Amino acid sequence: MEILNNKVVLVTGGTGSFGKKFIKKALTIEVKKIIVFSRDELKQYEMKQEFKDERLRFFIGDVRDKDRLYRAFDGVDIVVHAAAMKHVDACEYNPFEAIKTNIHGAQNVIEAAIDKGVEKVIALSTDKACSPVNLYGATKLASDKLFVAANAYVGEKKTRFAVVRYGNVVGSRGSVVPFFKKIRHTGVLPITDERMTRFWITLDQGVQFVLDSLQRMKGGEIFVPKIPSMRITDLAKAIAPECEIEIIGIRPGEKLHEAMITQDDARHTVEFDDYYVILPELSWWKTEALPGGKPLPDGFAYTSDTNSQWLTIEELKELVEEM
C-alpha cells in the first residue's frame, strides 16, 4: 500500500460498495487526501457521517461531465475509476445512458487525467467484458480498450493507465446474495439455470488486488486475479438450505458461465502465481516490463466452469455469514 503514501487519490463512484471499502482501507495509511467523486448527494452525506476524517473531500459530479472532472482532477496523483452503470437489466433498458456513463465517461476520465497530469489511473472492469453478450459487458469492453489505448495518447506526459478485471463480488449492491437473503422467508429461491457457474471474489480481496495492481502497473495491462468459482445452486444451499429451488430460465444477456481470459487474449497473456496479466498489443510495449510472467499454453481460456479452484457449500456459507 506504499503506492498511496503522501498521495492525493480520487475515486470515481466513491460511494459504491468498492469505493467505500477502498477508501476505508486507504485511510489506514499515510494517504495525503482522498476525493470521493460521485453523483449521489444522499450517499455522500451518509458517507461523510460514517467516515469522519479530515483527509476526505466530497465532490458531487458525473463522469459524463468533462468540465467537472477537470476541476476535480486538479492536483490528483492517482485515480481509481469505479463509477459505472453495472446492472445488466438497467443497461439493456437504458442503452444510451449506459454508453454515456461507461464509454463516454471513460473517455472523459482519460482526457482529464492526461491534461491534469495524473500519475496513475486504474479502471475497474468485469468478467462480463470478456466475450460480452449483453450491453453492460459490451460497454465495459469498450472502456477497457479505451484505457489500454490511452497509454498511446499520453505522448511525453507521465500519466499511465491500467485495468483490473475480476468476477462477481460477494455481497455488493444488487448482487444475488442480498436478494436471496431477502426472499428466503418465502421458502423458494429462483435460479435461472442449475448449471450456472460464476467467479467469486470478496470486496476485501478486490480492494487489495487493485492496490497490488497499482503498484505493479507500467501502463496498458489488464490484471486478472486467480479466484475461485462457485455453482449458483451451491450458493442457494449455503444461504437457505431449507428453501426449494425454482428454475426460471436464463434471462436476456445472461451467460451460463463467465470468462475472464479468452483463447485469443491468452496469446498475449502471462501468468504469475496468483494472477494473470493481459499485455497490451501496442508497438511500444516491452514484455520485459513485467519480469517473471510465464506464457500461457495454446488453447488456454480462463472460464468459471473450467476453473481449478472451487468454493464448497461450507466455504460459501462462511463468506455469506461474514457479510
FIKEZA-554372 format. One record per residue (C-alpha): residue in three letters; x negated, y, z negated. Coordinates in steps of 0.5 Angstrom, whole numbers, plus 2048, in hexadecimal, padded with zeros to 3 digits. Last residue first. Layout:
N
AlaXYZ ...
***
This chain:
323
Met82B7EC7F5 Glu8267E77F2 Glu82C7E27F2 Val82C7E27F9 Leu8257E07FA Glu8257DA7F4 Lys82B7D77F8 Leu8277D87FF Glu8227D47FB Glu8277CF7F9 Ile82A7CE800 Thr8237CD803 Leu8207D2807 Trp81C7D080D Gln8157D1810 Ser8127CD816 Asn8177D281A Thr81A7CE820 Asp8217D181F Ser81F7D881D Thr81B7D9823 Tyr8147DB824 Ala8127D882B Phe80C7D582E Gly80C7D2835 Asp8047D2835 Pro8017D382F Leu8007D982B Pro7F97DD82B Lys7F67DD824 Gly7F57E4820 Gly7EF7E581C Pro7ED7EC81F Leu7F27F1820 Ala7EF7F7824 Glu7EC7F1828 Thr7F17F182D Lys7F07F8830 Trp7F67FC832 Trp7F4801837 Ser7F87FD83D Leu7FE7FC839 Glu8027F6838 Pro8037F7831 Leu8017F182C Ile8067ED829 Val8037EC822 Tyr8057E681E Tyr8067E5816 Asp8047E1810 Asp7FD7DE812 Phe7FC7E1819 Glu7FE7E0820 Val7FD7E4826 Thr8027E682B His8017E8832 Arg8047E1836 Ala8097E0830 Asp80D7E6832 Asp80F7E2839 Gln8107DC834 Thr8157E0830 Ile8137E3829 Met8187E5824 Ala81E7E0826 Glu8257DF823 His8297D9823 Leu8307D8825 Lys8317DF827 Glu8367E4826 Gly8387EA82B Pro83F7E882B Arg8417E4825 Ile8407DC825 Gly8457D8823 Ile84A7D881C Ile8477D2818 Glu84A7D2812 Ile8467D080C Glu84A7CE805 Cys8477D17FF Glu8457CE7F9 Pro83D7CE7FB Ala83E7D67FB Ile8387DA7FC Ala8337D47FD Lys8387D0801 Ala8397D6806 Leu8327D7806 Asp8317CF808 Thr8367D080E Ile8327D6810 Arg82C7D2811 Met8267D580F Ser81F7D7812 Pro8197D980E Ile8147DF810 Lys80E7E0814 Pro80D7E7815 Val80E7EB81B Phe80A7F181D Ile80B7F4824 Glu8047F8825 Gly8037FE829 Gly7FF802825 Lys7F9800820 Met7FD7FD81B Arg7FA7F9815 Gln7FC7FE80F Leu803800812 Ser8047F9813 Asp8037F780C Leu8087FC809 Val80D7FA80E Phe80C7F380C Gln80C7F5804 Val8137F8806 Gly8167F280A Gln8147EE804 Asp8177F27FF Leu81D7F2803 Thr81E7EB803 Ile81D7E780A Trp8217E280E Phe8207DF815 Arg8277DD817 Thr82A7D6819 Met8317D481C Arg8337CD81D Glu83A7CE819 Asp83C7D381D Thr8407DA81C Ile8417D8814 Pro8477DB810 Leu8467D9809 Val84D7D7805 Gly84F7D67FE Thr8527DD7FE His84D7DF7F8 Arg8477DE7FD Ile8497E5800 Lys8457EA7FD Lys83F7E57FC Phe83F7E3804 Phe83F7EA806 Pro8397EC801 Val8357E7804 Val8377E780C Ser8347EE80C Gly8377F580D Arg8327F8808 Ser82C7F4807 Gly82D7EE803 Val8277EA805 Val8247ED80B Asn8267E9812 Gly81F7E9816 Tyr8197ED818 Arg8167F181D Val8117F781A Val80F7FC820 Ala809800821 Phe807807823 Arg80180B822 Thr800813822 Lys7F9816822 Lys7F981A829 Glu7F581982F Gly7FA816833 Val80081582F Tyr805812835 Ala80180B835 Asn80380A82E Ala80A80B82F Ala80A805834 Val80B80182D Phe81080582A Leu814806830 Lys8147FE832 Asp8167FD82B Ser81C80282B Ala81E7FF832 Leu81E7F882E Lys8227FB829 Thr8277FE82E Ala8287F7831 Gly8297F482A Tyr82E7F8828 Leu8327F882F Asn8327F082E Val82F7EA831 Pro8287EC830 Ser8227E8832 Cys81E7EA82C Ala8217F1829 Lys8267ED825 Asp8207EB821 Thr8207F281E Ser81B7F881E Leu8197FD819 Ala81480381C Ile80D804819 Val80B80B81B Lys80380D819 Glu7FF814819 Val80581981A Gly80281F81E Lys80882381F Asp809822827 Ile80881B826 Ala80C819821 Ala81281E824 Glu81181A82A Ile812813827 Val817815823 Asn81B818828 Gln81A81282D Ala81C80D827 Gly823811826 His82481182E Ile82480982D Asn827807826 Thr82B80D825 Lys82E81082C Ile82E80882E Ala832806829 Glu83780C829 Phe83880B831 Pro83980382F Asn83F80582A Tyr8437FE82A Glu83D7FA82B Cys8387FE826 Ala83E7FD821 Asp83E7F6822 Val8377F4822 His8367F981B Lys82F7FC81C Met82F80381D Ala82980581C Ala824809817 Ala81E805814 His818809817 Val813809812 Val80F810814 Ile808811811 Asp804818810 Val80981D810 Gly807824810 Asp80D827814 Phe811820816 Ala818823813 Arg818829818 Tyr81682581E Leu81B82081C Arg82182681B Asp81F828822 Lys81F821825 Asp827820823 Arg828819824 Val82481681E Asp82981A81A Gly82881E814 Ile82982080D Phe82282080A Phe82181E803 Arg81A81F7FF Leu81781A7FA Arg81181C7F7 Glu81481F7F1 Asp8178187EF Lys81E8177EC Phe8208117F1 Glu82780F7EF Gln82A8167EF Lys8278187F5 Met8298117F8 Glu8318137F7 Tyr83081A7FA Gln82C817800 Lys832811801 Leu837817800 Glu83481B806 Asp83381680B Arg82F818811 Ser82881580F Phe82181880D Val81E816807 Ile81781A806 Ile812816802 Lys80C81B7FF Lys80581A7FC Val8058127FC Glu8018107F6 Ile8048097F4 Thr80B8077F1 Leu80F80C7F5 Ala80D8087FC Lys8118027F9 Lys8178057F7 Ile8178097FE Phe816802802 Lys81C7FF7FE Lys8218057FF Gly81F805807 Phe8207FE808 Ser8277FE805 Gly829805808 Thr82880C805 Gly82180D809 Gly82480C810 Thr81E810812 Val81880F80D Leu81381580D Val80C814809 Val808819807 Lys801816805 Asn7FD8167FF Asn7FD80E7FF Leu80180B804 Ile7FC807807 Glu7FA805800 Met800800800 
***
